Amino acid sequence: MRLLIVTLILSSLVWGEPYADPQGRFRLEMPAGWAASGAYLVSGKAYALPMVVARDGVEAMVAQFGKQWKEYRRVGNLSYAGINPSGVSAMVQVYARPLGAEALVLLVSAPAAEWAGRQAEFGLMNESLQPNVAARTASANLAQAYKVPAPGGGSARGRVRAFLPALARQFDGPVRVVSALGDGRDTELQAFFRATRGNVPVRGWLGLSGEQIAVAYDEASQFGRSFPRMAAGLGVGAAAPATTAAPPAQVPLQRVAFPDGSGSIGVPPGWRFVDAQKGVVDVAGPNGAVAGFGYYQQVPLTWFGPRPNLPGHMVGPIREPATALRNYYDSVFQGALSSGRGTYRVVEGTPVAPLTAGAQTALLLVEVNIPPHRARSLALVSVAPVNNELWLFYLSQVAAPATDFAAQLPGMLQMWGSWSLNPAMLQERMNSALRTMRETSEILQGINRNQQRAGERGNLAWSQTIRGVQTVEDTATGWRGDVDMHLAERIVQGLNEQGYSYRIVPVPELVP
């Protein structure tokens, strides 16, 4: 539970000031670094335009907007690309939700080089965008946190299911659980849920521990801010009962530099560094636990001639993340899943904001059972089309035997967070992938080189987003390094105010 609280506290730091429509029709939260400028919300060269339009007029509004652009084209569901009126290659995404005969719309745009790095901000604004309701309940009155006796007997999942009908009576209708995490013994469980109260969207959390269930909820746009305070009042994050083997919140890590100079990782006690090549790293732990970060492959839709007998090699159409991961495991385990010798189950999954245009990304907790072994894995999987012949599969994961997974997870997550890449090596890795893509495409039927290069830029921005960094440069010395993407602009501004000459390096410069 402490991990979830820390995550939510950190996530709450990105919020800036609330924005209210001058006509009183809607409101939203602006991330830090954004400001209102007339009807627009702006941050650097990125902007957002919230508005209300006729429900059947969204497409017409987007088409009219695109008339100001050059080479304006659709690249996904209400996603567009082109050259904006400032002459910059940029992307556009439109979010729309019905309001009777009207629609509440959020149009967002950013230069293509910044697109992947802006997705978290765009997602936060879209999530917080809410219509004003005449009889809406004040957030201070809506926020609630309390503990009640838990239903007795049975597993944690069964007890929580038995509690949900009582919880639903506090809202307008059923409670929808959107994610959950339990221990290996099925004695404790925590979950996040959504509901409405007085027509106001609500986000909430519940946690079952021992004989009590703790509940905290608030208006959806305020939950990220109010949850840490409510959780502290509930005592969430205190020491676990003696019957629970709670690992320490932090474990000491030994920093290991990759032999090729491409990056480094912190390794917990009992783990050993196995191998790293150009930023892709494998680590082995106790009791068969493993971790691998940064793996990717370009998957061909079709294959001519004998297929290589390489574990993990895939061929076929692009799949959504959970199915793509299953197909990858099936290849790793030599067809054990497709032949029925093993099973694959998604225990829990949650979508992640697209990390590049057209991508699907998910964080998946899965269980793979190939007798006599049963393992669990927490995997970040992303899939994205590259061209008419290829798609990209990205995977970072930590895994351990199912019986040991809960105890190993905190240390594995800490190791995951310590993984870092040398930006120069990352550039070389992406350039190498680009060369491979060219050769493959030329063999098959030939692909537009500019399109390929744009794809590689997207992949690099994607990798930066996954790691939460942007590259900055000292223009006087040429030194480059990675910093937290949410702080990059402030860091550069602060250094320049002290007389230095720093800038944020655009992705196109990292992949020429």
Sequence and secondary structure as in RCSB ss.txt:
>XXXX:A:sequence
MRLLIVTLILSSLVWGEPYADPQGRFRLEMPAGWAASGAYLVSGKAYALPMVVARDGVEAMVAQFGKQWKEYRRV
GNLSYAGINPSGVSAMVQVYARPLGAEALVLLVSAPAAEWAGRQAEFGLMNESLQPNVAARTASANLAQAYKVPA
PGGGSARGRVRAFLPALARQFDGPVRVVSALGDGRDTELQAFFRATRGNVPVRGWLGLSGEQIAVAYDEASQFGR
SFPRMAAGLGVGAAAPATTAAPPAQVPLQRVAFPDGSGSIGVPPGWRFVDAQKGVVDVAGPNGAVAGFGYYQQVP
LTWFGPRPNLPGHMVGPIREPATALRNYYDSVFQGALSSGRGTYRVVEGTPVAPLTAGAQTALLLVEVNIPPHRA
RSLALVSVAPVNNELWLFYLSQVAAPATDFAAQLPGMLQMWGSWSLNPAMLQERMNSALRTMRETSEILQGINRN
QQRAGERGNLAWSQTIRGVQTVEDTATGWRGDVDMHLAERIVQGLNEQGYSYRIVPVPELVP
>XXXX:A:secstr
 HHHHHHHHHHHTTEEEEEE TTSSEEEEEETT EEETTEEEETTEEEEEEEEEGGGHHHHHHHHHTTSEEEEEE
ETTEEEEE TTS EEEEEEEEEEETTEEEEEEEEEEGGGHHHHHHHHHHHHHH EE  TT   HHHH EEEEEE 
  SS HHHHHHHHHHHHHTTSSS  EEEEEEE TTSS EEEEEEEEETTEEEEEEEEEETTEEEEEEEETTTHHH
HHHHHHHHHTTTS   TTS    S    EEEE TTSSEEEEE TT EEEEEETTEEEEE GGG EEEEEEEEEEE
SS  SS    TT   SS   HHHHHHHHHHHHTTTTTTTTSSEEEEEEEEEE  SSTT EEEEEEEEEEETTEEE
EEEEEEEEEE SSSEEEEEEEEEEEETTTHHHHHHHHHHHHHH EE HHHHHHHHHHHHHHHHHHHHHHT   HH
HHHHHHHHHHHHHHHHHTEEEEEETTT  EEEEETTTHHHHHHHHHHTT  EEE  HHHH  
